[in-house]
Amino acid sequence: MVLILGLGALVGSVLIGPDPAGAQSCHPSYQGACLPVNGPDVDCAGGSGNGPIYVRGPIRVVGSDPYRLDRDGDGIACERR
């Protein structure tokens, strides 16, 4: 199973919407999607990562970036160019 976090949808995947207000199970470093605090690897959907969790952006990085989703360091993760 592929798990997709953020906005958008992929056929045959599970989609989790934007970060619910005040959700404590969401990583505090990311705004715009609810990424797990101590979960498995998270990668940007459509990128070269191998998951198992994928997220669609853009997502704001407001702290550390433990999942290394903001490759260019501009504070926006999983942005399309």
N, C-alpha and C positions, 0 to 999 in steps of 0.2 A: 504494500500500500504506500502511496505517496501522499504526504501531508502538505498542503499549501496554506500558508498563512498570509494574511493581508487581503488586498482587493483583487478581484478577478477570479477566474475559474479555469480549471483544466479538466477535460473529460476524464472521468474515472478517478478523481482525486477528492480529498476532503478539504473544504475551504473553511477557514476560520477568519472572521471579519476583523474590522479595526479594533484596536485596543479598547476594551470596555473601561469606562471611568472607574478609577479606584481599584482595579483588579490587582490583587497582590501576587497572583501567580505569573504575572507578566514581567519580563525583564525591565528594570527601570531605565536602562540605557537606551531603549528604543521607543519611539513614539510613532504611532500610525499603524502598528500591528502588534499583536500580543505574542511575543517570542518567549519561549520557556526560559525560566531562570536557570535551571540546572538540567537542561535537556540534552538530547543528542545534537549533533552538528546541524546547523542551519545554513543554507546557501540561498543565493538569489535564484529565483525561477528563471529559466532560460539561459543561465550561465553555465560554466564548465564544472561547477561543484557536483559532488556525488551524494548530497543530502545526508540523512534520509528525510529531512524536513526542508521545504523550500518556501520562500516568501517573495511576494511581489511588492515592489516599491512604487513610489518612493517612500522611504521610511527615514524619519529624522533620528540621528544619533546624538543623544544628549549627555552621554557619559562615555565610559570606556566602550570599546567595540570588540567584545570577546569573540564574536562570531566572524569578525573581519569582513563585514559586509560593505563597509565604506572604504573601498580600495583607494580612492583618490584623496581621502581625508577632508572632504569639504563639508562634512556633517550630514550628508544625504546618502543613504544606503540604497542599493538596488535600483539606482536611477537608470533610465533608458537614455542612451545617447544617440 
